[in-house]
Structures are given as structure tokens and as C-alpha cells.
Amino acid sequence: MTFPSTIPSKFLSAGNELGVVAVGFSGGQCKPGVDAAPTALISAGLLTQLKEDLGYTLHHDDTVHNYSSLIPSSDPDYRNMKNPLAVSAVTKQLSNQVYEHAKYGRLVLTLGGDHSIAIGTIAGTSRAIKERLGREMAVIWVDAHADINTPETSESGNIHGMPVAFLTGLAKEEKADMFGWLGEEKALSLKKLVYIGLRDIDRGEKKILREHGIKAFSMHDIDKHGIGRVMEMALGHIGHDTPIHLSFDVDALDPQWAPSTGTPVRGGLTLREGDYIAECVHETGSLVAMDLVEVNPSLEAVGAADTIRAGCSLFNARPMSISSPLPSKLMDPARLRPHHSSANSQSDDYASDYQSSDDGYDYSIVDDAPEAQPTKAKKFKPAITSQASIEASASKGLEDADHAFTEIMPHIWQRHAGGRRAKIPEVDLDLEKGVSGGAATDEKNHRRRPQR
């Protein structure tokens, strides 16, 4: 059960109004079925929940747009891009649709569709925010993949792996019908981009991330710091006075929770971690738009219902606290995970390039518990010193909770069996080591990893 939000919006003049755009488009990749996702999500009751449980006034044309009139009869590859005319035309139209909601100060929800549609959704939101508020907008991109390939660096040519490059101006094209409609003004600054959940990055993308110093949190970071601290760092990087567009690819979730997606990668977020990301962004009061993409009901038929339920859960996520926020150590869902010995846990050899910040926040991280005492509570230096008294009073309870969760509940966490990510190399941006942001093959079934 969810409840109407009590958190005022900083940037929406009509925060109780929700503009919904349903996009049945799959041209940014090659697997059919993702165009059926909006219908499946709506049939599962998503919009009813948003209206009745969360109290939104919905603005939706009761249509799942497939843009068939915009799809050309001939659409040859161009600069290594597949279906470039179709994707450009659809995203341009979608940009106008999102803008028509966002210009009135409404929250906008776009149901995809593959992730190429973010070219249109983010461009439309950014345009409206600049006109209404004169501000730049930030984007939190939750995804197993970086989707920042240029046409030249892409291995597959699928445009759903390129939207961030076009939005930030890293990829440019003068032809109006080939994304030239985006213009010279960038829809998104690289300084206002944050990734969460990365674990499958192409070689060319690693180079782009490194060269431009883009803030990115891999699954290794989430394992090491916990999702609560990662969200503190991500939101601290963006700042408290910036509108946020949350673009959520369901393949950020582990296939255990969302198997019905085109490019699943093992070792992802739990559903609770995904919900927590949405809760934290909502809690800032800065959320202005959200995309939910890459649900494909035609894949993994047995898991399609689970994936659809996961998608519905993400937008319905709301913080339950109605008082002062608890300290991040208490709120962090990672505390529900059992401790592991070094033999089963992820090696620290996969060091992250994104564990420090220069923005003035105290991001001191909890030291690992000694191996001989795996159930003892970790020593904690609170990042928010004003909450030190709360941390102190909760210390004894945390020790008891750590023991209970370690000794009683490990069996319910299937993702931890045998070391929860031991088989998957985490994101490593060392170009000399090559691509290691995800297994090249499925080690259990010996299937080649799907190309993004």
C-alpha cells in the first residue's frame, strides 16, 4: 500500500498533476516485444495506483503511441546506426509530447519502450525546465549499461546504447532527420549526469567515462558502500538546487527480480535497492520526470509478470517515514544483507574510480569488519554530523540487528549463495585490461552476452 506524498516539490508548480506518455517503440534495438511494455504496465494497474493510492491527477490521452506514421519504408544504416530515421523521428515527436506536459509544471512519467526514447524525454524535460526556471537539469541514469556510445564506438549499432552521447553533445549530426533537431544547445551537461548500477560497459564507453570524469557508481560501489551511501554521494554531486530527471532501465535490477528484459546482466540491484533509489530521489523534492524502460513482456514468459510488477513498484516507491529522516546507516537496505568471509565476498581488487568526491561532503566510508568477527557492528563515522546523537542512541540496536540478520536470515537472500557476485567481473575502467564490466559469456549456460 502506498500513500500520497507529503514532500513538497521544489520545481513543479503543479506537483499533484502527472503527465503520462506511453511509448510503444522498440526501434532502438532489435528484439521485438519491448513495444508491448506500456500496455502491460497499464493493464497491471500502474495508472490506477498512481491515481487512487498516490493521489495524482492524471493527464494521459489513453493511447499507447507506436508512431507508425513516422516509421519510414526504408531506413538504411547511417554512421553505424540502425534505424536512424525512425529513432530520430520518434524521439523528436516524443520530445514535444513530454514538453507539453512539463511546460505546465507537471511531473512527467514516460513508459517505454527501449532506452533510445530517453533522447526525446530528456530533451523535452530539459527544454521546459530551461524555459520555466532558467536552470540546467540533472539526470540520474539507473542502468546496467552506460548507453553513452557514439555511433563510431558502438559495437552493435543499436541506438538504445547511444542516447546519453546524443543528449550531451558527444555525438552530433547536422542532418535534421538524423538527430540534428537536437540543435547545438546540449540537453544535458556531463557535470549533471550520474550513473547508478553499472556493470556492463563497452570499451569505448569506458574511455568516454574516464576522459570526461563522469560520476558513475558501479555495482562494486553499491556492494562496498551500500545503496544508502551511494545515494548520498550521487545526490551530493548533483546538489540540492537542481531539478532531477530519473531515467530507470529495468535491466539495472538483477534478473532474479526483472528477467523479462532485452539485455539482462547478472549481479544487479535488488528490487528493494531499486525502490530505494526512487524513494531517495522523490524525498529530495527535486524530481521533475521519470522514464521506465526496457520491460519486454515477450521474453522469459515465466518472469514477465515479475518484471511488470517490479516496474510498477519503482514509480510507486515512496519513503514511509513521516518524521525526521533516519541516519543513512539505519535506512540503508544493504544492512539487511548477511556479512561474508573474504573467501566468498567480492574482491577489493576491482577498485572503483568513483569513490571520492571534491564537493565538500564527508564521504568517509565504514571500515570492513574483521574477518574473525564477521557479525560485529562496524564502527561508523556519521557523514551528517547533526545526526550524531541519533547514531549514538541507535548503536546498541544496530549491534543486535546485525547479529539477528547475520545469524537468522541469510537463507532468504538467494543472491548471496556462494558469494553473490563472485562469477561476474565488476566494472573496471582500466583500458589496458579491456572490457570487464560484465561476463562475456553466461558461465552457467555458456551463452554469449547480449550486445547492447
RODO-2510 file (C-alpha; in nm, 4 decimals, decimal comma):
residues 452
     n   res          X          Y          Z
     1     m     0,0000     0,0000     0,0000
     2     t     0,1352     0,3426    -0,0943
     3     f     0,0249     0,6850     0,0187
     4     p     0,0098     1,0378    -0,1248
     5     s     0,3368     1,2243    -0,0915
     6     t     0,3796     1,4819     0,1835
     7     i     0,7047     1,6121     0,0306
     8     p     0,6612     1,9460    -0,1492
     9     s     0,8132     1,9784    -0,4937
    10     k     1,0814     2,2411    -0,5382
    11     f     1,0443     2,2804    -0,9135
    12     l     0,6919     2,1737    -1,0098
    13     s     0,4143     2,4306    -0,9945
    14     a     0,1576     2,1523    -1,0356
    15     g     0,3244     1,8769    -0,8367
    16     n    -0,0007     1,6850    -0,7811
    17     e    -0,0515     1,6552    -1,1584
    18     l     0,1107     1,3733    -1,3536
    19     g     0,1581     1,3780    -1,7288
    20     v     0,1842     1,0258    -1,8691
    21     v     0,3245     0,9368    -2,2110
    22     a     0,3038     0,5706    -2,3166
    23     v     0,5613     0,4885    -2,5839
    24     g     0,5268     0,1573    -2,7648
    25     f     0,8520     0,1866    -2,9574
    26     s     1,1284    -0,0714    -2,9988
    27     g     1,3308     0,0671    -3,2910
    28     g     1,6376     0,1473    -3,0814
    29     q     1,7216    -0,2222    -3,0568
    30     c     1,6498    -0,5442    -3,2424
    31     k     1,4324    -0,7546    -3,0114
    32     p     1,0555    -0,7266    -3,0616
    33     g     0,8274    -0,7108    -2,7600
    34     v     0,9503    -0,4061    -2,5691
    35     d     0,6863    -0,2028    -2,7535
    36     a     0,4220    -0,4009    -2,5606
    37     a     0,5528    -0,2890    -2,2205
    38     p     0,3348     0,0232    -2,1736
    39     t     0,0182    -0,1777    -2,2336
    40     a     0,1355    -0,4455    -1,9895
    41     l     0,2233    -0,1900    -1,7212
    42     i    -0,1084    -0,0099    -1,7579
    43     s    -0,3009    -0,3383    -1,7591
    44     a    -0,1215    -0,4323    -1,4361
    45     g    -0,2859    -0,1307    -1,2733
    46     l     0,0031     0,1185    -1,2634
    47     l    -0,2009     0,4238    -1,3576
    48     t    -0,4851     0,3220    -1,1266
    49     q    -0,2403     0,3008    -0,8373
    50     l    -0,0937     0,6408    -0,9211
    51     k    -0,4386     0,7966    -0,9223
    52     e    -0,6065     0,6192    -0,6319
    53     d    -0,3167     0,5451    -0,3965
    54     l    -0,0807     0,8357    -0,4644
    55     g    -0,3499     1,0924    -0,5372
    56     y    -0,2181     1,2226    -0,8681
    57     t    -0,4413     1,3978    -1,1188
    58     l    -0,3519     1,2135    -1,4378
    59     h    -0,3089     1,3736    -1,7790
    60     h    -0,2997     1,0864    -2,0250
    61     d    -0,4528     1,0518    -2,3689
    62     d    -0,5358     0,6827    -2,3094
    63     t    -0,3148     0,5924    -2,6032
    64     v    -0,0046     0,3814    -2,6367
    65     h     0,1784     0,5574    -2,9171
    66     n     0,3536     0,3360    -3,1713
    67     y     0,4343     0,6224    -3,4119
    68     s     0,3664     0,4031    -3,7133
    69     s     0,3101     0,7088    -3,9321
    70     l     0,6654     0,8252    -3,8569
    71     i     0,8394     0,4988    -3,9486
    72     p     0,9944     0,5261    -4,2987
    73     s     0,9596     0,2456    -4,5502
    74     s     1,3364     0,2481    -4,5992
    75     d     1,5766     0,3154    -4,3146
    76     p     1,9337     0,2120    -4,4060
    77     d     2,2193     0,2173    -4,1585
    78     y     2,3955     0,5511    -4,1253
    79     r     2,7237     0,6061    -3,9395
    80     n     2,6819     0,2547    -3,7978
    81     m     2,3360     0,3409    -3,6545
    82     k     2,0459     0,1031    -3,7118
    83     n     1,7027     0,2562    -3,7864
    84     p     1,8367     0,6124    -3,7537
    85     l     1,5498     0,7835    -3,9369
    86     a     1,2836     0,6080    -3,7308
    87     v     1,4503     0,6664    -3,3952
    88     s     1,5182     1,0318    -3,4759
    89     a     1,1615     1,0984    -3,5891
    90     v     1,0032     0,9214    -3,2922
    91     t     1,2250     1,0859    -3,0315
    92     k     1,1620     1,4289    -3,1827
    93     q     0,7873     1,3755    -3,1573
    94     l     0,8237     1,2361    -2,8068
    95     s     1,0276     1,5390    -2,7039
    96     n     0,7329     1,7611    -2,7983
    97     q     0,4875     1,5382    -2,6108
    98     v     0,6916     1,5467    -2,2898
    99     y     0,7447     1,9207    -2,3259
   100     e     0,3685     1,9791    -2,3484
   101     h     0,3315     1,8289    -2,0009
   102     a     0,6487     1,9677    -1,8457
   103     k     0,5855     2,3286    -1,9501
   104     y     0,2827     2,3371    -1,7179
   105     g     0,4929     2,2310    -1,4197
   106     r     0,3655     1,8738    -1,4082
   107     l     0,5626     1,5672    -1,3110
   108     v     0,6091     1,3576    -1,6262
   109     l     0,6163     0,9774    -1,6425
   110     t     0,7164     0,8094    -1,9682
   111     l     0,6564     0,4372    -2,0113
   112     g     0,8810     0,2767    -2,2742
   113     g     0,9796     0,1330    -2,4981
   114     d     1,3544     0,0873    -2,5296
   115     h     1,6024     0,3328    -2,3793
   116     s     1,6555     0,5224    -2,7032
   117     i     1,3351     0,7096    -2,6158
   118     a     1,5308     0,8965    -2,3475
   119     i     1,6687     1,1168    -2,6269
   120     g     1,3172     1,2544    -2,6580
   121     t     1,2092     1,2513    -2,2941
   122     i     1,5177     1,4239    -2,1548
   123     a     1,5306     1,6752    -2,4395
   124     g     1,1660     1,7659    -2,3755
   125     t     1,2059     1,7963    -1,9981
   126     s     1,5281     1,9956    -2,0309
   127     r     1,3673     2,2414    -2,2712
   128     a     1,0745     2,3017    -2,0373
   129     i     1,2937     2,3436    -1,7285
   130     k     1,5158     2,5964    -1,9047
   131     e     1,2144     2,7957    -2,0216
   132     r     1,0252     2,7849    -1,6906
   133     l     1,3105     2,8143    -1,4438
   134     g     1,6221     2,9117    -1,6375
   135     r     1,8094     2,6160    -1,4893
   136     e     2,0090     2,3188    -1,6015
   137     m     1,8618     1,9794    -1,5228
   138     a     2,0403     1,6766    -1,3805
   139     v     1,9866     1,3164    -1,4914
   140     i     2,0249     1,0077    -1,2745
   141     w     2,0681     0,7159    -1,5153
   142     v     1,9976     0,3823    -1,3434
   143     d     2,1117     0,1073    -1,5749
   144     a     2,3399    -0,1930    -1,6104
   145     h     2,4799    -0,0160    -1,9186
   146     a     2,6200     0,3330    -1,9721
   147     d     2,4364     0,3955    -2,3035
   148     i     2,6960     0,6585    -2,3906
   149     n     2,8400     0,5020    -2,7055
   150     t     2,8815     0,7274    -3,0056
   151     p     2,7820     0,5787    -3,3424
   152     e     3,1507     0,5125    -3,4063
   153     t     3,2235     0,3376    -3,0745
   154     s     2,9108     0,1207    -3,0700
   155     e     2,9716    -0,2489    -3,1304
   156     s     2,6096    -0,3271    -3,2194
   157     g     2,4818    -0,0092    -3,3879
   158     n     2,1701    -0,0177    -3,1682
   159     i     2,0735     0,3387    -3,0777
   160     h     1,9406     0,2392    -2,7346
   161     g     2,3100     0,2225    -2,6426
   162     m     2,3724     0,5825    -2,7583
   163     p     2,1130     0,8219    -2,6056
   164     v     2,3436     0,9812    -2,3487
   165     a     2,6018     1,0592    -2,6169
   166     f     2,3440     1,2499    -2,8237
   167     l     2,1961     1,4315    -2,5240
   168     t     2,5362     1,5528    -2,4011
   169     g     2,6697     1,6505    -2,7437
   170     l     2,9351     1,3803    -2,7503
   171     a     2,7602     1,2517    -3,0624
   172     k     2,6469     1,5116    -3,3144
   173     e     2,4791     1,5099    -3,6522
   174     e     2,3875     1,8092    -3,8675
   175     k     2,1102     1,6395    -4,0666
   176     a     1,7776     1,7389    -3,9144
   177     d     1,6277     1,3951    -3,9736
   178     m     1,9292     1,2263    -3,8092
   179     f     1,9101     1,3884    -3,4621
   180     g     2,0126     1,7280    -3,5972
   181     w     1,6855     1,8539    -3,4463
   182     l     1,8576     1,8438    -3,1064
   183     g     2,0465     2,1587    -3,2077
   184     e     2,3698     2,2993    -3,0737
   185     e     2,2477     2,3536    -2,7168
   186     k     2,3093     2,0422    -2,5102
   187     a     2,0083     1,8943    -2,3340
   188     l     2,2330     1,7594    -2,0584
   189     s     2,5642     1,8660    -1,9065
   190     l     2,8129     1,5900    -1,8328
   191     k     2,8621     1,7530    -1,4920
   192     k     2,4945     1,6925    -1,4128
   193     l     2,4944     1,3248    -1,5108
   194     v     2,5165     1,0440    -1,2547
   195     y     2,5113     0,6702    -1,3241
   196     i     2,3981     0,4080    -1,0743
   197     g     2,4162     0,0301    -1,1150
   198     l     2,6709    -0,0036    -1,3978
   199     r     2,8181    -0,3471    -1,4582
   200     d     2,8400    -0,3986    -1,8375
   201     i     3,0333    -0,1243    -2,0157
   202     d     3,1821    -0,1287    -2,3653
   203     r     3,5470    -0,0392    -2,4210
   204     g     3,4625     0,2877    -2,5964
   205     e     3,2265     0,3850    -2,3144
   206     k     3,4960     0,3260    -2,0526
   207     k     3,7211     0,5673    -2,2349
   208     i     3,4448     0,8298    -2,2500
   209     l     3,3643     0,7942    -1,8796
   210     r     3,7289     0,8256    -1,7839
   211     e     3,8181     1,1149    -2,0142
   212     h     3,5198     1,3274    -1,9113
   213     g     3,5281     1,2455    -1,5399
   214     i     3,1632     1,1403    -1,5375
   215     k     3,0245     1,0479    -1,1962
   216     a     2,9359     0,6794    -1,2028
   217     f     2,8604     0,4208    -0,9348
   218     s     2,9054     0,0595    -1,0368
   219     m     2,7633    -0,2442    -0,8609
   220     h     3,1028    -0,2748    -0,6947
   221     d     3,0442     0,0649    -0,5324
   222     i     2,6999    -0,0433    -0,4154
   223     d     2,8402    -0,3667    -0,2723
   224     k     3,1173    -0,1829    -0,0915
   225     h     2,9380     0,1284     0,0349
   226     g     2,5713     0,0258     0,0410
   227     i     2,2955     0,1868    -0,1599
   228     g     2,2266     0,4437     0,1107
   229     r     2,5758     0,5930     0,0972
   230     v     2,5825     0,5729    -0,2825
   231     m     2,2629     0,7778    -0,2990
   232     e     2,4116     1,0332    -0,0580
   233     m     2,7121     1,0714    -0,2856
   234     a     2,5050     1,0825    -0,6044
   235     l     2,2660     1,3477    -0,4736
   236     g     2,5540     1,5379    -0,3160
   237     h     2,7236     1,5556    -0,6555
   238     i     2,4092     1,6896    -0,8205
   239     g     2,3384     1,9426    -0,5449
   240     h     2,0227     2,0359    -0,3599
   241     d     1,9049     2,3030    -0,6016
   242     t     1,8822     2,1125    -0,9299
   243     p     1,5783     1,9526    -1,0966
   244     i     1,6245     1,5776    -1,1496
   245     h     1,5109     1,3552    -1,4351
   246     l     1,5297     0,9892    -1,3284
   247     s     1,5767     0,7504    -1,6200
   248     f     1,5373     0,3912    -1,4995
   249     d     1,6197     0,0923    -1,7177
   250     v     1,4669    -0,2188    -1,5627
   251     d     1,7795    -0,4181    -1,6524
   252     a     1,9518    -0,2332    -1,3675
   253     l     1,7696    -0,4850    -1,1492
   254     d     1,9120    -0,8330    -1,1164
   255     p     1,7408    -1,0838    -1,3499
   256     q     1,6124    -1,2554    -1,0355
   257     w     1,3752    -0,9584    -0,9993
   258     a     1,3331    -0,8480    -1,3619
   259     p     1,4155    -1,1321    -1,6017
   260     s     1,1965    -1,0107    -1,8870
   261     t     1,4271    -0,7515    -2,0424
   262     g     1,6346    -0,7473    -2,3600
   263     t     1,9872    -0,7253    -2,2168
   264     p     1,9854    -0,8794    -1,8671
   265     v     2,3117    -0,8879    -1,6724
   266     r     2,3501    -1,0900    -1,3549
   267     g     2,4674    -0,9277    -1,0344
   268     g     2,2319    -0,6290    -1,0341
   269     l     2,0220    -0,4336    -0,7895
   270     t     1,7628    -0,5986    -0,5714
   271     l     1,4090    -0,4698    -0,6135
   272     r     1,4371    -0,3099    -0,2717
   273     e     1,7510    -0,1227    -0,3800
   274     g     1,5727    -0,0049    -0,6944
   275     d     1,2800     0,1182    -0,4873
   276     y     1,5209     0,2890    -0,2504
   277     i     1,6793     0,4859    -0,5355
   278     a     1,3358     0,6113    -0,6405
   279     e     1,2465     0,6909    -0,2791
   280     c     1,5623     0,8950    -0,2261
   281     v     1,5134     1,0990    -0,5420
   282     h     1,1498     1,1624    -0,4533
   283     e     1,2486     1,2631    -0,0997
   284     t     1,4668     1,5479    -0,2339
   285     g     1,1616     1,7247    -0,3776
   286     s     1,3639     1,7751    -0,6970
   287     l     1,2117     1,5042    -0,9184
   288     v     1,0574     1,6509    -1,2348
   289     a     1,0368     1,3473    -1,4659
   290     m     1,0910     0,9718    -1,4776
   291     d     1,1362     0,7162    -1,7542
   292     l     1,0684     0,3461    -1,7082
   293     v     1,2107     0,1479    -1,9985
   294     e     1,3225    -0,1886    -2,1401
   295     v     1,0486    -0,4068    -1,9926
   296     n     0,9906    -0,6771    -2,2541
   297     p     0,6903    -0,8988    -2,1701
   298     s     0,7629    -1,1323    -2,4627
   299     l     1,0932    -1,2512    -2,3141
   300     e     1,1229    -1,5005    -2,0296
   301     a     0,7480    -1,5563    -2,0271
   302     v     0,7573    -1,7115    -1,6810
   303     g     0,9208    -1,3972    -1,5394
   304     a     0,7239    -1,1391    -1,7350
   305     a     0,4734    -1,0831    -1,4550
   306     d     0,7587    -1,0369    -1,2043
   307     t     0,9242    -0,7801    -1,4302
   308     i     0,5993    -0,5886    -1,4760
   309     r     0,5386    -0,5878    -1,1011
   310     a     0,8931    -0,4620    -1,0480
   311     g     0,8323    -0,1802    -1,2944
   312     c     0,5131    -0,0774    -1,1176
   313     s     0,6913    -0,0856    -0,7838
   314     l     0,9623     0,1567    -0,8925
   315     f     0,7349     0,4510    -0,9623
   316     n     0,5125     0,3774    -0,6648
   317     a     0,8126     0,3874    -0,4284
   318     r     0,7688     0,6498    -0,1565
   319     p     0,9567     0,6945     0,1721
   320     m     0,7421     0,5690     0,4598
   321     s     0,8949     0,7989     0,7230
   322     i     0,6752     1,0945     0,8175
   323     s     0,9209     1,2400     1,0697
   324     s     1,2845     1,3426     1,0527
   325     p     1,4959     1,1210     0,8238
   326     l     1,6781     0,8380     0,9971
   327     p     2,0542     0,8277     0,9660
   328     s     2,1693     0,6705     0,6430
   329     k     2,3169     0,3724     0,8305
   330     l     1,9728     0,2789     0,9564
   331     m     1,7994     0,3386     0,6230
   332     d     2,0495     0,1528     0,4057
   333     p     1,8872    -0,1653     0,2616
   334     a     2,2358    -0,3143     0,2316
   335     r     2,2304    -0,3625     0,6088
   336     l     1,9818    -0,6439     0,5533
   337     r     2,2497    -0,8424     0,3741
   338     p     2,4493    -1,1018     0,5664
   339     h     2,8221    -1,0472     0,6092
   340     h     3,0545    -1,2766     0,4136
   341     s     3,4009    -1,4054     0,4760
   342     s     3,6685    -1,2836     0,2379
   343     a     3,6542    -1,6189     0,0596
   344     n     3,3037    -1,5534    -0,0675
   345     s     3,2889    -1,1772    -0,0973
   346     q     3,3772    -0,9598    -0,3941
   347     s     3,7481    -0,8905    -0,4193
   348     d     3,8636    -0,5365    -0,3467
   349     d     4,0924    -0,5716    -0,6477
   350     y     3,8079    -0,4238    -0,8516
   351     a     3,8705    -0,0733    -0,7200
   352     s     3,6234     0,1944    -0,8291
   353     d     3,7272     0,5170    -0,9958
   354     y     3,4328     0,6914    -0,8352
   355     q     3,4767     0,6525    -0,4600
   356     s     3,5890     1,0067    -0,3811
   357     s     3,4369     1,3484    -0,4256
   358     d     3,5598     1,7062    -0,4236
   359     d     3,2250     1,8677    -0,3433
   360     g     3,2897     1,9246     0,0266
   361     y     3,0809     1,6387     0,1659
   362     d     3,2244     1,3943     0,4174
   363     y     3,2148     1,0622     0,2371
   364     s     3,4246     0,8656     0,4856
   365     i     3,3324     0,5004     0,4429
   366     v     3,2811     0,2338     0,7063
   367     d     3,5836     0,0108     0,7506
   368     d     3,5237    -0,3583     0,6830
   369     a     3,4594    -0,5687     0,9915
   370     p     3,7481    -0,8016     1,0909
   371     e     3,7205    -1,1464     0,9368
   372     a     3,7347    -1,3125     1,2784
   373     q     3,4278    -1,1174     1,3942
   374     p     3,2004    -1,1007     1,0895
   375     t     2,8840    -1,0292     1,2874
   376     k     3,0121    -0,7341     1,4909
   377     a     2,8720    -0,3924     1,4016
   378     k     3,1074    -0,1746     1,2032
   379     k     3,2453     0,1436     1,3501
   380     f     3,0674     0,4363     1,1953
   381     k     3,1639     0,7984     1,1497
   382     p     2,8421     0,9745     1,0520
   383     a     2,8609     1,1754     0,7312
   384     i     2,5910     1,4110     0,8636
   385     t     2,7264     1,5285     1,1966
   386     s     2,3984     1,6883     1,3058
   387     q     2,2585     1,3361     1,3402
   388     a     2,5418     1,2150     1,5639
   389     s     2,3190     1,1905     1,8681
   390     i     2,0754     0,9693     1,6775
   391     e     2,3599     0,7441     1,5650
   392     a     2,4864     0,7120     1,9232
   393     s     2,1486     0,6217     2,0663
   394     a     2,0947     0,3634     1,7930
   395     s     2,4348     0,1949     1,8278
   396     k     2,3251    -0,0829     2,0626
   397     g     2,0223    -0,1601     1,8467
   398     l     2,2391    -0,1829     1,5373
   399     e     2,4645    -0,4412     1,7002
   400     d     2,1656    -0,6550     1,7894
   401     a     2,0151    -0,6151     1,4419
   402     d     2,3428    -0,7074     1,2734
   403     h     2,3561    -1,0294     1,4755
   404     a     1,9956    -1,1171     1,4010
   405     f     2,0236    -1,0571     1,0294
   406     t     2,3546    -1,2410     1,0089
   407     e     2,2557    -1,5498     1,2057
   408     i     1,8839    -1,5866     1,1292
   409     m     1,8050    -1,4503     0,7851
   410     p     2,0869    -1,5405     0,5387
   411     h     1,8850    -1,8200     0,3833
   412     i     1,6292    -1,5781     0,2382
   413     w     1,8912    -1,3923     0,0355
   414     q     1,9396    -1,6228    -0,2618
   415     r     2,1576    -1,3744    -0,4420
   416     h     2,4288    -1,4278    -0,1782
   417     a     2,4690    -1,8027    -0,2290
   418     g     2,8342    -1,8865    -0,2870
   419     g     2,9370    -1,5209    -0,2937
   420     r     2,6739    -1,3029    -0,4512
   421     r     2,8761    -1,1600    -0,7382
   422     a     3,1740    -1,3922    -0,7420
   423     k     3,1193    -1,5006    -1,1023
   424     i     3,0821    -1,1549    -1,2535
   425     p     3,3783    -0,9203    -1,3026
   426     e     3,2757    -0,5736    -1,1877
   427     v     3,3249    -0,2527    -1,3807
   428     d     3,6921    -0,1826    -1,4317
   429     l     3,7773     0,1321    -1,6253
   430     d     4,1403     0,0327    -1,6759
   431     l     4,1531     0,0351    -2,0539
   432     e     4,4650    -0,1785    -2,0609
   433     k     4,2671    -0,4624    -1,9051
   434     g     3,9998    -0,4419    -2,1714
   435     v     3,6270    -0,4755    -2,1266
   436     s     3,5422    -0,6363    -1,7929
   437     g     3,2154    -0,4729    -1,6948
   438     g     3,0144    -0,7952    -1,7136
   439     a     3,0731    -1,1528    -1,8128
   440     a     3,1326    -1,2038    -2,1844
   441     t     2,9516    -1,5348    -2,1599
   442     d     2,6961    -1,6833    -1,9271
   443     e     2,9182    -1,9196    -1,7294
   444     k     2,6311    -2,1491    -1,6381
   445     n     2,4678    -2,1900    -1,9771
   446     h     2,7606    -2,0825    -2,1988
   447     r     2,5506    -1,8263    -2,3865
   448     r     2,7096    -1,5169    -2,5354
   449     r     2,6240    -1,1942    -2,3541
   450     p     2,3636    -0,9917    -2,5495
   451     q     2,5149    -0,6911    -2,7233
   452     r     2,3823    -0,3577    -2,6024
***
